[in-house]
């Protein structure tokens, strides 16, 4: 176990969702000794229980497999120090009532794009339980099993309290992520960060989609080339 986790018992963490980000962060946190449980369902849950979380770092080609405890539902009385929620904003409607009922979880980190602000999360959970963040990785899952991921050098795992404080719980979470090999930044304005990031990604995605479907023939501007 890494030095910054030896002083206290391992963090008891639930990762709510087994997509690329949930699988990657759960596996790496498990590697450093955190007490990690991964919530998944359907065929993805079957694959994890049979084969573990299978990772491939596309920058190196290195593969690894990690055994992590799994559940298919979060019971209201289940105690977790931290719940990491790496789900899309359009999936929050189905997740928030479950998290709101889970009063034994004092800290819930919503981990992804959300330009509308945390109003829905606050309404469901209460302000004190909500943290915001964004991962520093991307990738895809091949054949329902292998998570092919890339750590993004230009994008740190970014975390923040709603009021911008550098709280003890935020420092503990950031420390765990750093020990798991993620580059971490703590933001004093995480809500604004997510809003501006969503606007940036929307523009980039639109450009990628257009370039992918529309052949572009470059023609010199007659004024610029004169």
Helices and strands as residue ranges (DSSP letters): H 3-6, E 12-16, H 20-31, E 35-39, H 42-51, E 53-57, E 63-66, E 69-71, E 82-85, G 89-91, H 92-101, E 108-111, H 119-125, G 127-129, E 130-134, E 137-142, E 146-151, E 157-161, H 168-179, E 184-186, H 190-213
